[in-house]
Amino acid sequence: MSIAIKCKKFDYLPKEYKENLISLTSEVIKSPSKYGHGDNGVKTFITNLSDNINGSEITDVNTKC
């Protein structure tokens, strides 16, 4: 997560990090119970990813994905 804190914005993250964040978050959203998450976790992951992609300052990333 230290990379995300240093970058402040999703656009500033390394390309591979952005791609993995989207891909892995999508995978967990698709099958949350497979990864030990429930509905509330899914909602949080969606909100975090949306905030990150839409230009909000990064306050949290889906590191659990």
Distance bins in CASP14 RR format, pairs under 12 A and 6 or more apart:
PFRMAT RR
TARGET T0000
AUTHOR 0000-0000-0000
RMODE 2
METHOD distances of the structure
MODEL  1
1 7 0 0 0 0 0 1 0 0 0 0 0
1 13 0 0 0 0 0 1 0 0 0 0 0
1 17 0 0 0 0 0 1 0 0 0 0 0
1 21 0 0 0 0 0 1 0 0 0 0 0
1 48 0 0 0 0 0 1 0 0 0 0 0
1 58 0 0 0 0 1 0 0 0 0 0 0
1 59 0 0 0 0 0 1 0 0 0 0 0
1 60 0 0 0 0 1 0 0 0 0 0 0
1 61 1 0 0 1 0 0 0 0 0 0 0
1 62 0 0 0 0 1 0 0 0 0 0 0
1 63 1 0 1 0 0 0 0 0 0 0 0
1 64 0 0 0 0 0 1 0 0 0 0 0
2 13 0 0 0 0 0 1 0 0 0 0 0
2 17 0 0 0 0 0 1 0 0 0 0 0
2 58 0 0 0 0 0 1 0 0 0 0 0
2 61 0 0 0 0 0 1 0 0 0 0 0
2 63 0 0 0 0 0 1 0 0 0 0 0
3 10 0 0 0 0 0 1 0 0 0 0 0
3 12 0 0 0 0 1 0 0 0 0 0 0
3 13 1 0 0 1 0 0 0 0 0 0 0
3 14 1 0 0 1 0 0 0 0 0 0 0
3 16 0 0 0 0 0 1 0 0 0 0 0
3 17 1 0 0 1 0 0 0 0 0 0 0
3 18 0 0 0 0 0 1 0 0 0 0 0
3 20 0 0 0 0 0 1 0 0 0 0 0
3 21 0 0 0 0 0 1 0 0 0 0 0
3 58 0 0 0 0 1 0 0 0 0 0 0
3 61 0 0 0 0 1 0 0 0 0 0 0
3 63 0 0 0 0 0 1 0 0 0 0 0
4 10 0 0 0 0 1 0 0 0 0 0 0
4 12 0 0 0 0 1 0 0 0 0 0 0
4 13 1 0 0 1 0 0 0 0 0 0 0
4 14 0 0 0 0 0 1 0 0 0 0 0
4 17 1 0 0 1 0 0 0 0 0 0 0
4 18 0 0 0 0 0 1 0 0 0 0 0
4 20 0 0 0 0 0 1 0 0 0 0 0
4 21 0 0 0 0 1 0 0 0 0 0 0
4 48 0 0 0 0 0 1 0 0 0 0 0
4 51 0 0 0 0 0 1 0 0 0 0 0
4 52 0 0 0 0 1 0 0 0 0 0 0
4 57 0 0 0 0 0 1 0 0 0 0 0
4 58 1 0 1 0 0 0 0 0 0 0 0
4 59 0 0 0 0 1 0 0 0 0 0 0
4 60 0 0 0 0 1 0 0 0 0 0 0
4 61 1 0 1 0 0 0 0 0 0 0 0
4 62 0 0 0 0 1 0 0 0 0 0 0
4 63 0 0 0 0 1 0 0 0 0 0 0
5 12 0 0 0 0 0 1 0 0 0 0 0
5 13 0 0 0 0 0 1 0 0 0 0 0
5 57 0 0 0 0 0 1 0 0 0 0 0
5 58 1 0 0 1 0 0 0 0 0 0 0
5 59 0 0 0 0 1 0 0 0 0 0 0
5 60 0 0 0 0 1 0 0 0 0 0 0
5 61 0 0 0 0 1 0 0 0 0 0 0
5 63 0 0 0 0 0 1 0 0 0 0 0
6 12 0 0 0 0 1 0 0 0 0 0 0
6 13 0 0 0 0 1 0 0 0 0 0 0
6 14 0 0 0 0 0 1 0 0 0 0 0
6 17 0 0 0 0 0 1 0 0 0 0 0
6 58 0 0 0 0 1 0 0 0 0 0 0
6 61 0 0 0 0 0 1 0 0 0 0 0
7 13 1 0 1 0 0 0 0 0 0 0 0
7 14 0 0 0 0 1 0 0 0 0 0 0
7 17 0 0 0 0 1 0 0 0 0 0 0
7 18 0 0 0 0 1 0 0 0 0 0 0
7 21 0 0 0 0 0 1 0 0 0 0 0
7 52 0 0 0 0 0 1 0 0 0 0 0
7 55 0 0 0 0 0 1 0 0 0 0 0
7 57 0 0 0 0 1 0 0 0 0 0 0
7 58 1 0 0 1 0 0 0 0 0 0 0
7 61 0 0 0 0 1 0 0 0 0 0 0
8 52 0 0 0 0 0 1 0 0 0 0 0
8 55 0 0 0 0 1 0 0 0 0 0 0
8 56 0 0 0 0 0 1 0 0 0 0 0
8 57 1 0 1 0 0 0 0 0 0 0 0
8 58 1 0 1 0 0 0 0 0 0 0 0
8 59 0 0 0 0 1 0 0 0 0 0 0
8 61 0 0 0 0 0 1 0 0 0 0 0
9 18 0 0 0 0 0 1 0 0 0 0 0
9 51 0 0 0 0 0 1 0 0 0 0 0
9 52 0 0 0 0 1 0 0 0 0 0 0
9 53 0 0 0 0 0 1 0 0 0 0 0
9 54 0 0 0 0 0 1 0 0 0 0 0
9 55 1 0 0 1 0 0 0 0 0 0 0
9 56 0 0 0 0 1 0 0 0 0 0 0
9 57 1 0 0 1 0 0 0 0 0 0 0
9 58 1 0 0 1 0 0 0 0 0 0 0
9 59 0 0 0 0 0 1 0 0 0 0 0
9 61 0 0 0 0 0 1 0 0 0 0 0
10 17 0 0 0 0 1 0 0 0 0 0 0
10 18 1 0 0 1 0 0 0 0 0 0 0
10 19 0 0 0 0 0 1 0 0 0 0 0
10 21 0 0 0 0 1 0 0 0 0 0 0
10 22 0 0 0 0 1 0 0 0 0 0 0
10 25 0 0 0 0 0 1 0 0 0 0 0
10 48 0 0 0 0 0 1 0 0 0 0 0
10 49 0 0 0 0 1 0 0 0 0 0 0
10 50 0 0 0 0 0 1 0 0 0 0 0
10 51 0 0 0 0 1 0 0 0 0 0 0
10 52 1 0 1 0 0 0 0 0 0 0 0
10 53 1 0 1 0 0 0 0 0 0 0 0
10 54 0 0 0 0 1 0 0 0 0 0 0
10 55 1 0 0 1 0 0 0 0 0 0 0
10 56 0 0 0 0 1 0 0 0 0 0 0
10 57 0 0 0 0 1 0 0 0 0 0 0
10 58 1 0 0 1 0 0 0 0 0 0 0
10 59 0 0 0 0 0 1 0 0 0 0 0
10 60 0 0 0 0 0 1 0 0 0 0 0
10 61 0 0 0 0 1 0 0 0 0 0 0
10 62 0 0 0 0 0 1 0 0 0 0 0
11 17 0 0 0 0 0 1 0 0 0 0 0
11 18 0 0 0 0 1 0 0 0 0 0 0
11 52 0 0 0 0 1 0 0 0 0 0 0
11 53 0 0 0 0 1 0 0 0 0 0 0
11 54 0 0 0 0 0 1 0 0 0 0 0
11 55 1 0 0 1 0 0 0 0 0 0 0
11 56 0 0 0 0 0 1 0 0 0 0 0
11 57 0 0 0 0 0 1 0 0 0 0 0
11 58 0 0 0 0 0 1 0 0 0 0 0
12 18 0 0 0 0 1 0 0 0 0 0 0
12 52 0 0 0 0 0 1 0 0 0 0 0
12 55 0 0 0 0 0 1 0 0 0 0 0
12 57 0 0 0 0 0 1 0 0 0 0 0
12 58 0 0 0 0 1 0 0 0 0 0 0
13 19 0 0 0 0 1 0 0 0 0 0 0
13 20 0 0 0 0 1 0 0 0 0 0 0
13 21 1 0 0 1 0 0 0 0 0 0 0
13 22 0 0 0 0 0 1 0 0 0 0 0
13 52 0 0 0 0 1 0 0 0 0 0 0
13 53 0 0 0 0 0 1 0 0 0 0 0
13 55 0 0 0 0 0 1 0 0 0 0 0
13 58 0 0 0 0 1 0 0 0 0 0 0
13 61 0 0 0 0 1 0 0 0 0 0 0
14 20 0 0 0 0 1 0 0 0 0 0 0
14 21 0 0 0 0 0 1 0 0 0 0 0
15 21 0 0 0 0 0 1 0 0 0 0 0
15 22 0 0 0 0 0 1 0 0 0 0 0
16 22 0 0 0 0 0 1 0 0 0 0 0
16 23 0 0 0 0 0 1 0 0 0 0 0
16 24 0 0 0 0 0 1 0 0 0 0 0
17 23 0 0 0 0 0 1 0 0 0 0 0
17 24 0 0 0 0 0 1 0 0 0 0 0
17 52 0 0 0 0 0 1 0 0 0 0 0
17 58 0 0 0 0 0 1 0 0 0 0 0
17 61 0 0 0 0 1 0 0 0 0 0 0
17 62 0 0 0 0 0 1 0 0 0 0 0
17 63 0 0 0 0 0 1 0 0 0 0 0
18 24 0 0 0 0 0 1 0 0 0 0 0
18 25 0 0 0 0 0 1 0 0 0 0 0
18 49 0 0 0 0 0 1 0 0 0 0 0
18 52 0 0 0 0 1 0 0 0 0 0 0
18 53 0 0 0 0 1 0 0 0 0 0 0
18 58 0 0 0 0 0 1 0 0 0 0 0
18 61 0 0 0 0 0 1 0 0 0 0 0
18 62 0 0 0 0 0 1 0 0 0 0 0
19 25 0 0 0 0 0 1 0 0 0 0 0
19 26 0 0 0 0 0 1 0 0 0 0 0
20 26 0 0 0 0 0 1 0 0 0 0 0
20 27 0 0 0 0 0 1 0 0 0 0 0
20 49 0 0 0 0 0 1 0 0 0 0 0
20 61 0 0 0 0 0 1 0 0 0 0 0
20 62 0 0 0 0 0 1 0 0 0 0 0
20 63 0 0 0 0 0 1 0 0 0 0 0
20 65 0 0 0 0 1 0 0 0 0 0 0
21 27 0 0 0 0 0 1 0 0 0 0 0
21 28 0 0 0 0 0 1 0 0 0 0 0
21 45 0 0 0 0 0 1 0 0 0 0 0
21 48 0 0 0 0 1 0 0 0 0 0 0
21 49 1 0 0 1 0 0 0 0 0 0 0
21 52 1 0 0 1 0 0 0 0 0 0 0
21 53 0 0 0 0 1 0 0 0 0 0 0
21 58 0 0 0 0 0 1 0 0 0 0 0
21 60 0 0 0 0 0 1 0 0 0 0 0
21 61 1 0 0 1 0 0 0 0 0 0 0
21 62 1 0 0 1 0 0 0 0 0 0 0
21 63 0 0 0 0 1 0 0 0 0 0 0
21 64 0 0 0 0 0 1 0 0 0 0 0
21 65 1 0 0 1 0 0 0 0 0 0 0
22 28 0 0 0 0 0 1 0 0 0 0 0
22 29 0 0 0 0 0 1 0 0 0 0 0
22 45 0 0 0 0 0 1 0 0 0 0 0
22 46 0 0 0 0 0 1 0 0 0 0 0
22 48 0 0 0 0 0 1 0 0 0 0 0
22 49 1 0 0 1 0 0 0 0 0 0 0
22 50 0 0 0 0 0 1 0 0 0 0 0
22 52 0 0 0 0 1 0 0 0 0 0 0
22 53 1 0 0 1 0 0 0 0 0 0 0
22 61 0 0 0 0 0 1 0 0 0 0 0
22 62 0 0 0 0 1 0 0 0 0 0 0
22 65 0 0 0 0 1 0 0 0 0 0 0
23 29 0 0 0 0 0 1 0 0 0 0 0
23 30 0 0 0 0 0 1 0 0 0 0 0
23 49 0 0 0 0 0 1 0 0 0 0 0
23 62 0 0 0 0 0 1 0 0 0 0 0
23 65 0 0 0 0 1 0 0 0 0 0 0
24 30 0 0 0 0 0 1 0 0 0 0 0
24 31 0 0 0 0 0 1 0 0 0 0 0
24 35 0 0 0 0 1 0 0 0 0 0 0
24 45 0 0 0 0 1 0 0 0 0 0 0
24 49 0 0 0 0 0 1 0 0 0 0 0
24 61 0 0 0 0 0 1 0 0 0 0 0
24 62 1 0 0 1 0 0 0 0 0 0 0
24 63 0 0 0 0 1 0 0 0 0 0 0
24 64 0 0 0 0 1 0 0 0 0 0 0
24 65 1 0 1 0 0 0 0 0 0 0 0
25 32 0 0 0 0 0 1 0 0 0 0 0
25 35 0 0 0 0 0 1 0 0 0 0 0
25 37 0 0 0 0 0 1 0 0 0 0 0
25 41 0 0 0 0 0 1 0 0 0 0 0
25 42 0 0 0 0 1 0 0 0 0 0 0
25 44 0 0 0 0 0 1 0 0 0 0 0
25 45 1 0 1 0 0 0 0 0 0 0 0
25 46 0 0 0 0 1 0 0 0 0 0 0
25 47 0 0 0 0 0 1 0 0 0 0 0
25 48 1 0 0 1 0 0 0 0 0 0 0
25 49 1 0 1 0 0 0 0 0 0 0 0
25 50 0 0 0 0 0 1 0 0 0 0 0
25 52 0 0 0 0 1 0 0 0 0 0 0
25 53 0 0 0 0 0 1 0 0 0 0 0
25 60 0 0 0 0 0 1 0 0 0 0 0
25 61 0 0 0 0 1 0 0 0 0 0 0
25 62 1 0 1 0 0 0 0 0 0 0 0
25 63 0 0 0 0 0 1 0 0 0 0 0
25 64 0 0 0 0 1 0 0 0 0 0 0
25 65 1 0 1 0 0 0 0 0 0 0 0
26 32 0 0 0 0 0 1 0 0 0 0 0
26 35 0 0 0 0 0 1 0 0 0 0 0
26 42 0 0 0 0 0 1 0 0 0 0 0
26 45 0 0 0 0 1 0 0 0 0 0 0
26 46 0 0 0 0 1 0 0 0 0 0 0
26 49 0 0 0 0 1 0 0 0 0 0 0
26 53 0 0 0 0 0 1 0 0 0 0 0
26 62 0 0 0 0 0 1 0 0 0 0 0
26 65 0 0 0 0 1 0 0 0 0 0 0
27 34 0 0 0 0 1 0 0 0 0 0 0
27 35 1 0 0 1 0 0 0 0 0 0 0
27 37 0 0 0 0 0 1 0 0 0 0 0
27 42 0 0 0 0 0 1 0 0 0 0 0
27 45 0 0 0 0 0 1 0 0 0 0 0
27 62 0 0 0 0 0 1 0 0 0 0 0
27 64 0 0 0 0 0 1 0 0 0 0 0
27 65 1 0 0 1 0 0 0 0 0 0 0
28 34 0 0 0 0 1 0 0 0 0 0 0
28 35 1 0 1 0 0 0 0 0 0 0 0
28 36 0 0 0 0 1 0 0 0 0 0 0
28 37 1 0 0 1 0 0 0 0 0 0 0
28 38 0 0 0 0 1 0 0 0 0 0 0
28 41 0 0 0 0 1 0 0 0 0 0 0
28 42 1 0 0 1 0 0 0 0 0 0 0
28 44 0 0 0 0 0 1 0 0 0 0 0
28 45 1 0 0 1 0 0 0 0 0 0 0
28 46 0 0 0 0 0 1 0 0 0 0 0
28 48 0 0 0 0 0 1 0 0 0 0 0
28 49 0 0 0 0 0 1 0 0 0 0 0
28 62 1 0 0 1 0 0 0 0 0 0 0
28 63 0 0 0 0 0 1 0 0 0 0 0
28 64 1 0 0 1 0 0 0 0 0 0 0
28 65 1 0 1 0 0 0 0 0 0 0 0
29 35 0 0 0 0 1 0 0 0 0 0 0
29 37 0 0 0 0 1 0 0 0 0 0 0
29 38 0 0 0 0 0 1 0 0 0 0 0
29 39 0 0 0 0 0 1 0 0 0 0 0
29 41 0 0 0 0 1 0 0 0 0 0 0
29 42 1 0 1 0 0 0 0 0 0 0 0
29 43 0 0 0 0 1 0 0 0 0 0 0
29 44 0 0 0 0 0 1 0 0 0 0 0
29 45 1 0 1 0 0 0 0 0 0 0 0
29 46 1 0 0 1 0 0 0 0 0 0 0
29 47 0 0 0 0 0 1 0 0 0 0 0
29 48 0 0 0 0 0 1 0 0 0 0 0
29 49 0 0 0 0 1 0 0 0 0 0 0
29 50 0 0 0 0 0 1 0 0 0 0 0
29 62 0 0 0 0 1 0 0 0 0 0 0
29 64 0 0 0 0 0 1 0 0 0 0 0
29 65 0 0 0 0 1 0 0 0 0 0 0
30 37 0 0 0 0 0 1 0 0 0 0 0
30 42 0 0 0 0 1 0 0 0 0 0 0
30 45 0 0 0 0 0 1 0 0 0 0 0
30 46 0 0 0 0 0 1 0 0 0 0 0
30 65 0 0 0 0 0 1 0 0 0 0 0
31 37 0 0 0 0 1 0 0 0 0 0 0
31 38 0 0 0 0 0 1 0 0 0 0 0
31 42 0 0 0 0 0 1 0 0 0 0 0
31 65 0 0 0 0 0 1 0 0 0 0 0
32 38 1 0 1 0 0 0 0 0 0 0 0
32 39 1 0 0 1 0 0 0 0 0 0 0
32 40 0 0 0 0 1 0 0 0 0 0 0
32 41 1 0 0 1 0 0 0 0 0 0 0
32 42 1 0 1 0 0 0 0 0 0 0 0
32 43 0 0 0 0 0 1 0 0 0 0 0
32 44 0 0 0 0 0 1 0 0 0 0 0
32 45 0 0 0 0 1 0 0 0 0 0 0
32 46 0 0 0 0 0 1 0 0 0 0 0
32 62 0 0 0 0 0 1 0 0 0 0 0
32 64 0 0 0 0 0 1 0 0 0 0 0
32 65 0 0 0 0 1 0 0 0 0 0 0
33 39 0 0 0 0 1 0 0 0 0 0 0
33 41 0 0 0 0 0 1 0 0 0 0 0
33 42 0 0 0 0 1 0 0 0 0 0 0
34 42 0 0 0 0 0 1 0 0 0 0 0
34 65 0 0 0 0 0 1 0 0 0 0 0
35 41 0 0 0 0 0 1 0 0 0 0 0
35 42 0 0 0 0 0 1 0 0 0 0 0
35 45 0 0 0 0 0 1 0 0 0 0 0
35 62 0 0 0 0 0 1 0 0 0 0 0
35 64 0 0 0 0 1 0 0 0 0 0 0
35 65 1 0 0 1 0 0 0 0 0 0 0
36 42 0 0 0 0 0 1 0 0 0 0 0
36 64 0 0 0 0 1 0 0 0 0 0 0
36 65 0 0 0 0 0 1 0 0 0 0 0
37 43 0 0 0 0 0 1 0 0 0 0 0
37 44 0 0 0 0 1 0 0 0 0 0 0
37 45 1 0 0 1 0 0 0 0 0 0 0
37 46 0 0 0 0 0 1 0 0 0 0 0
37 62 0 0 0 0 0 1 0 0 0 0 0
37 64 1 0 0 1 0 0 0 0 0 0 0
37 65 0 0 0 0 1 0 0 0 0 0 0
38 44 0 0 0 0 1 0 0 0 0 0 0
38 45 0 0 0 0 1 0 0 0 0 0 0
38 64 0 0 0 0 0 1 0 0 0 0 0
39 45 0 0 0 0 0 1 0 0 0 0 0
39 46 0 0 0 0 0 1 0 0 0 0 0
40 46 0 0 0 0 0 1 0 0 0 0 0
40 47 0 0 0 0 0 1 0 0 0 0 0
41 47 0 0 0 0 1 0 0 0 0 0 0
41 48 0 0 0 0 1 0 0 0 0 0 0
41 49 0 0 0 0 0 1 0 0 0 0 0
41 62 0 0 0 0 1 0 0 0 0 0 0
41 64 0 0 0 0 1 0 0 0 0 0 0
41 65 0 0 0 0 0 1 0 0 0 0 0
42 48 0 0 0 0 0 1 0 0 0 0 0
42 49 0 0 0 0 0 1 0 0 0 0 0
42 62 0 0 0 0 0 1 0 0 0 0 0
42 64 0 0 0 0 0 1 0 0 0 0 0
42 65 0 0 0 0 0 1 0 0 0 0 0
43 49 0 0 0 0 0 1 0 0 0 0 0
43 50 0 0 0 0 0 1 0 0 0 0 0
43 62 0 0 0 0 0 1 0 0 0 0 0
44 50 0 0 0 0 0 1 0 0 0 0 0
44 51 0 0 0 0 0 1 0 0 0 0 0
44 60 0 0 0 0 1 0 0 0 0 0 0
44 61 0 0 0 0 0 1 0 0 0 0 0
44 62 0 0 0 0 1 0 0 0 0 0 0
44 63 0 0 0 0 0 1 0 0 0 0 0
44 64 0 0 0 0 1 0 0 0 0 0 0
44 65 0 0 0 0 0 1 0 0 0 0 0
45 51 0 0 0 0 0 1 0 0 0 0 0
45 52 0 0 0 0 0 1 0 0 0 0 0
45 60 0 0 0 0 1 0 0 0 0 0 0
45 61 0 0 0 0 1 0 0 0 0 0 0
45 62 1 0 1 0 0 0 0 0 0 0 0
45 63 0 0 0 0 0 1 0 0 0 0 0
45 64 1 0 0 1 0 0 0 0 0 0 0
45 65 1 0 0 1 0 0 0 0 0 0 0
46 52 0 0 0 0 0 1 0 0 0 0 0
46 53 0 0 0 0 0 1 0 0 0 0 0
46 54 0 0 0 0 0 1 0 0 0 0 0
46 62 0 0 0 0 1 0 0 0 0 0 0
46 65 0 0 0 0 0 1 0 0 0 0 0
47 53 0 0 0 0 0 1 0 0 0 0 0
47 54 0 0 0 0 0 1 0 0 0 0 0
47 56 0 0 0 0 0 1 0 0 0 0 0
47 59 0 0 0 0 0 1 0 0 0 0 0
47 60 0 0 0 0 1 0 0 0 0 0 0
47 61 0 0 0 0 0 1 0 0 0 0 0
47 62 0 0 0 0 1 0 0 0 0 0 0
48 54 0 0 0 0 0 1 0 0 0 0 0
48 56 0 0 0 0 1 0 0 0 0 0 0
48 58 0 0 0 0 1 0 0 0 0 0 0
48 59 0 0 0 0 1 0 0 0 0 0 0
48 60 1 0 1 0 0 0 0 0 0 0 0
48 61 1 0 0 1 0 0 0 0 0 0 0
48 62 1 0 1 0 0 0 0 0 0 0 0
48 63 0 0 0 0 1 0 0 0 0 0 0
48 64 0 0 0 0 1 0 0 0 0 0 0
48 65 0 0 0 0 1 0 0 0 0 0 0
49 55 0 0 0 0 0 1 0 0 0 0 0
49 56 0 0 0 0 0 1 0 0 0 0 0
49 58 0 0 0 0 0 1 0 0 0 0 0
49 60 0 0 0 0 0 1 0 0 0 0 0
49 61 0 0 0 0 1 0 0 0 0 0 0
49 62 1 0 0 1 0 0 0 0 0 0 0
49 63 0 0 0 0 0 1 0 0 0 0 0
49 65 0 0 0 0 1 0 0 0 0 0 0
50 56 0 0 0 0 1 0 0 0 0 0 0
50 60 0 0 0 0 0 1 0 0 0 0 0
50 62 0 0 0 0 0 1 0 0 0 0 0
51 57 0 0 0 0 1 0 0 0 0 0 0
51 58 0 0 0 0 1 0 0 0 0 0 0
51 59 1 0 0 1 0 0 0 0 0 0 0
51 60 0 0 0 0 1 0 0 0 0 0 0
51 61 0 0 0 0 1 0 0 0 0 0 0
51 62 0 0 0 0 0 1 0 0 0 0 0
52 58 1 0 1 0 0 0 0 0 0 0 0
52 59 0 0 0 0 1 0 0 0 0 0 0
52 60 0 0 0 0 1 0 0 0 0 0 0
52 61 1 0 0 1 0 0 0 0 0 0 0
52 62 0 0 0 0 1 0 0 0 0 0 0
52 63 0 0 0 0 0 1 0 0 0 0 0
52 65 0 0 0 0 0 1 0 0 0 0 0
53 61 0 0 0 0 0 1 0 0 0 0 0
53 62 0 0 0 0 0 1 0 0 0 0 0
END
